[in-house]
């Protein structure tokens, strides 16, 4: 899709045969289309909806069609879905609404854990402002949504910024910079650290940012602390080429990277 849009072609997003859809994938699709809608104003993006009832319902109730041009799509909202929100600054009232949404579905007894998550969401918003767009501030934006699943009594929160990505904002150690350079020299094997390894180090708070101002990007260590403390589970982070699933202890670098940083976790 990216190659088509870069080539000025019109795009039709065919979702008709989709039978499985997750909130984080939906959030990225919205951000991806939103980015190119702004970047390529002459590119027409159209599409259809899944025939699968559950996927179609999620697509409509998520607020997806608030971000794309559509005709004949019925307005439908659900108390179990906090629809997609897009902003550029730290939005305290929105973070509070997410906290209340979580409390309403998961119960007041989880207040302490949910407040930890509330602070983490604020820090992720702040990270976007401080580090995700160091060279191009006008692209500053992030997206968030939350979905409660009554069948599993679990709640999923997904947060995405479309900035330069975590690996690009980390100030690497000198020895790692040398390995990066050497890995680009013909005849010398690529020994630079994998992007997923860099993010693991950032989770532990081992790196400073490129601004060298001290590590203000507390979102990563904070969400990791929530995971270790049991406040969240199934924590997944995808940033540039790095993929990490903390629950399964899986980490690897993707062949084709994601634009920005995507965080997803469940509670309950």
C-alpha positions, 0 to 999 in steps of 0.5 A: 500500500505504501508503495502505491501511495508513494507512486501517486496511485489511488488506493482501495482498502479491501477489508471484505474478507477480513475475519480477525481484527485487533485494536492495535492493527486498526489503530495503525491502519487509521494512522497510516491512512491519515498520514498519507491523506495529509501527505498526498492530498491528491491521492484518493483512498477508498475501501469497503467493510468486512463481511464478518459481523464482529470485525465490521462492528469493531470497525464502525464502533471504533470511530474508524470512519471519523478519519476516512471519507465514507458514504452509507456507513451507519453511526454506531457507538458502544459503551465497551469501546473508547473510540479512536482519539487523535491529538498532538499534546498531553491530554490530561482530561482524555487520560482521565476518561480512559481511567474512568472507562477502565474502572467502569469495566474492571472495577474500583478494586483495581484503582491502584493498578489503573492509576499506574496505567493512567500515569503511563498513558500521560508519559507516552503522550509526553514522550511523543511531544518530547522525542518522537518528532525531533526534526519535524514538529508539525507531524506531531500526533498520537492515537489511542483507543481502548476496547473491553471484551465482555467474553474474556472480561479483559480490556485492551489499550492501544497507543500509537505515535507516528514519529521516528520510532524508539530506536532512532531516539535512543543515544547509543553507546559509543561502541554500538555506533562503531559497530553500526559504521563497521557493519556498513563497510563492504566485507565486514559483517553487520554486528550492530545491535538489533533494534529489539535489543535496543528497546529492551535496554530502553525498557530497563532505563539503560539509555539516554535520549539523543537530546542528552538532557537526561532520560525524560522518556519515562514511558517505556520504563513506566509501562515495563514497571506496570507489566512487571508489577502485574498491572498490565499483561500481554504487553507488546511494543512495535517500533520501526523494525523492532517487535517485542512481546514481553509476555512470551519473551519474544523479540526480533527485528521485522523485515519491513518496519512500522512507521512510529511506535505502537504499544498494546496491553491488556488488563483484567 
